């Protein structure tokens, strides 16, 4: 195993997890064994990644922003980052709409299958509708209010408050820039060392990645809904996956055109983060690995990765946006609705804005989809149609979210003159010395 590249180790773990679960599912006790004795190791692996997400973001942002030396550099990088993220999101939604309108998967669902899905998943759909209703009733400026924490310790205690942690870290780093260097130097040295410790912890956690994804995939197989429901939603899934594959092509093209880096260089560099994103369905849980791969294997300087990637894990959800566009039109087609051009244009705007507020955790896109459906006048009860296959598609779209973050970080780094050669560190490099 140690002689294989990390992404091959992870792929092997995923494949063995699926095979192991399929074999054991033939026995009456197989599913219980996986749920009780295998799945917990996958949960521990995800928790270990989430454990260091807040410390990593805080330390890396403070270090990255304070290293910029002046406020103008921060504002320039921030503006380029946000504009690029918005552009890639609009492209993703447009691709999703084009694919779903061309294929028309919702027209293949029979009335019997539709009724079966609504009955099976109607309760979960109602929960998402209630969550979205609370979000809509909060007021137009609630997002700004939620951005500023009243207690940083409380904000840091929940990974769902990542934007609040980012706000405080940037605010703290700006304060470091504005005070005399003799006063800021000890604080910066502390965060330099703290950041290195967190990165080394990531190296140690990734040693267990093949075993963690083995447990996660085995659990997913035994908990999957019936094959009949998957067959009914096959065309819808193909539309989503096809759109996501096209989006990968867009990323590779952007990297090649703007940074002159080859597709193989980019994809090999980010592959372990993509596979981990597929296994965990969480951009936030994958963030530590994404930052390590982009910095060490793609050559993006730390001051860029520490700013662009945490922001991206929170506001850049290209895969989620594409999925929302496909899902909205699919549900409309299933209910026999024809959406005109202006309605679909509204889906592009709403999905783009909704992706910015979508949490970087599994299933959060489903809540935001309710808002997209409401804007387009599509019955929210149609959520029940896609619950059966949402988990596998959630895994796929998280891969695109992470790939988009890496792409934008390379583009921003190139524009700032901070894209260099890879500098790979081994997990035990200091120990060997």
Steps between C-alpha positions, in 0.01 A plus 500: 500500500781745590647470148173617341419870453245626751217535246548138391493388863173688552349357179598150611341558840178622336482202264569249776235666717235457230600137429514417871151643558351321199641167620381541858155622396428145386496391863225589750754634748714684241327838507498517879870409513589785263275752675622410850867408445617658172310828459627649832856505362379708205327738741819529706696584185257777399496635856880516507496717188224722635692525828779703340287699253445805723859516638636462146282771351570741784877446505545495123281807441677702770837401355399548136331839542765644735773395253343729237652797686235751389121527471503576126645155420222338704222693327648427156525125566157489663332673204664268246411195707131583537456606134665178378286288732181667374603449136567126549167462684304664217676271250410195714129592524483572126653159419249331731204670333630419151546129579166448677304681229673299229443159663164560674537233774187601691278396211597134552352471852170315519215604727539184712871561561434865584240402759733240651783751537279769650363252753845368594680834537221753563595537868862591421382744235283677759797542733702671225202723413471611863872578517483703179189685624685611814787623286269699271317663791824623657510827301716634214795605719505196727799361310702807600386470861598133506843585362610678819516271807416630846736243650797363306537203734137405438541548124812282493314221682288421192636431149174637364613848611801499267421842351506654848841346569626628164370850579675507839825357356514766225410773752772374736757486217416856389568609857840327480582688179412837653708475819881554510704205373686458831166438673352273231811285445455270807134442414582420137776259606253320725249457217777389260590218739137421582419472129790258442378277785149485351641413156704219654183371669340487155789285376443258788124484445548432129697186584163357608307631196485168307352326805261786575353502148476118510269532801300788349433328167412170667241679716359688200440178307304327777294813577409575138129510398346230280625436147157572351512862613852541366388364160215753482745784569781371278453759226493781755823373656665476158407862430656616826815290458531597134472867586757462777738325259465791257580737785824312568587560135436872550733506801777315316465738204514807725812373677667414169416834332576734791783321683648286218494195732411168337175315580696205639699727732181656636295182534782295655571778745142533623392132466527399871287799602243411232479140620469611862226746400318211329525286813401765756252714297637802687712784363573610858626156606716482186637855540818406693600254228401742220726768650792260530466368143457843340798646684743208488400326176365783282750767603259765633661720767372472856373860515262417213385154614439620855267773372336361184427141606322564834286762325431255218402216733231732636369698201609309188263210434515447123401134523211584730382780269508274194308232689237754613441608140463141378282401797267800462431435131478124559233546767313743275509247217380224734198716588435579134606867525671691217743766623544803272831681439444770762423240768818309418697824503361553850625153593853605395490808723335326796723191484810720485395700805377191685833323450677785678291438809516121482687337787800282410348189659316194363141566386505878543428550129159339547391783731616762250317315221169582672571871443582437133177302455292768669646772277415301188149412622578127510322291770742445793341160562692390193807479725373155591566390142876539534571401860564138412807578292610823665781349708703355209451821300600705806830311495550583130416868526731545800786386272415788265480748789851406610637498144352847443669631815837366380447648153420847628795493741733430205346777290523754782857392581601543135347848488689594819832352388480239777485177298828310520630146484365223729683442827387164638555423868499148639302425814816418697747737333604670823529167681734360235730798536 
